[in-house]
Amino acid sequence: MNLEPQDIVVLLKISKYADGRPPYLQIASELYLSPSRVHASVKRAKLAHLLHGTELGEKPNYVALEEFLIHGVKYAFPAVRGELSRGVPTGYAAPPLNESIVQTDEPPPVWPYSLGSARGYALYPLHKNVPKAALEDSHLYAMLALVDAVRDGRARERVLAEKEIRRRLEMLRK
């Protein structure tokens, strides 16, 4: 059973809950997925050792998750770019990296979304519901934007994203 892109979205959503995984129905509702898809994602994440079992509250294995986000996600789920589009800023154009990286004249990366506030080149998200879910959860938005910077960014953007992913996951571990 191989990981699917949506599994990363589910893991990043779960990562903010200090007391362990919330009910499947809650995660599904917040990510605009079905409970069965969330359940399948959790099962695959456990098999990949990115999520602990029930004995540890089904909390993320933060060490393994950090390693995968920094070193594996860009190979397992490479970035796919598209045409100019309206959407939600991601990668270096979204918080927190947009505070450190000066925008150029190039169009920024955006998740295509008709209700988005920016125009840029389409960077297709890990799952089609990412823009909607991310706009409702600042933690999820920041983590997914950082993952996109690792998947699609230039060297400087990747280094800053990796550093920020480490910092945020370290804070969640405590």
Secondary structure as the mmCIF struct_conf table of DSSP 4:
data_model
#
loop_
_struct_conf.conf_type_id
_struct_conf.id
_struct_conf.beg_label_comp_id
_struct_conf.beg_label_asym_id
_struct_conf.beg_label_seq_id
_struct_conf.end_label_comp_id
_struct_conf.end_label_asym_id
_struct_conf.end_label_seq_id
HELX_RH_AL_P HELX_RH_AL_P1 PRO A 5 ILE A 14
TURN_TY1_P TURN_TY1_P1 SER A 15 LYS A 16
TURN_TY1_P TURN_TY1_P2 ALA A 18 ASP A 19
HELX_LH_PP_P HELX_LH_PP_P1 ARG A 21 PRO A 23
HELX_RH_AL_P HELX_RH_AL_P2 TYR A 24 LEU A 31
TURN_TY1_P TURN_TY1_P3 TYR A 32 TYR A 32
HELX_RH_AL_P HELX_RH_AL_P3 PRO A 35 LEU A 47
TURN_TY1_P TURN_TY1_P4 ALA A 48 HIS A 49
BEND BEND1 LEU A 50 LEU A 50
STRN STRN1 LEU A 51 LEU A 51
HELX_RH_3T_P HELX_RH_3T_P1 THR A 54 LEU A 56
TURN_TY1_P TURN_TY1_P5 GLY A 57 GLU A 58
STRN STRN2 PRO A 60 PRO A 60
HELX_RH_AL_P HELX_RH_AL_P4 TYR A 62 GLU A 67
HELX_RH_PI_P HELX_RH_PI_P1 PHE A 68 GLY A 72
HELX_RH_AL_P HELX_RH_AL_P5 VAL A 73 ALA A 76
BEND BEND2 PHE A 77 PHE A 77
STRN STRN3 ARG A 81 PRO A 89
HELX_RH_3T_P HELX_RH_3T_P2 GLY A 91 ALA A 93
BEND BEND3 ALA A 94 ALA A 94
TURN_TY1_P TURN_TY1_P6 PRO A 95 PRO A 96
HELX_RH_3T_P HELX_RH_3T_P3 LEU A 97 GLU A 99
TURN_TY1_P TURN_TY1_P7 SER A 100 SER A 100
BEND BEND4 ILE A 101 ILE A 101
BEND BEND5 ASP A 105 GLU A 106
HELX_LH_PP_P HELX_LH_PP_P2 PRO A 107 PRO A 108
STRN STRN4 PRO A 109 PRO A 112
TURN_TY1_P TURN_TY1_P8 SER A 114 LEU A 115
BEND BEND6 SER A 117 SER A 117
STRN STRN5 ALA A 118 LEU A 123
BEND BEND7 LEU A 126 HIS A 127
TURN_TY1_P TURN_TY1_P9 LYS A 128 ASN A 129
HELX_RH_AL_P HELX_RH_AL_P6 VAL A 130 ALA A 134
TURN_TY1_P TURN_TY1_P10 LEU A 135 GLU A 136
HELX_RH_AL_P HELX_RH_AL_P7 SER A 138 ASP A 152
HELX_RH_AL_P HELX_RH_AL_P8 ALA A 155 ARG A 173
#
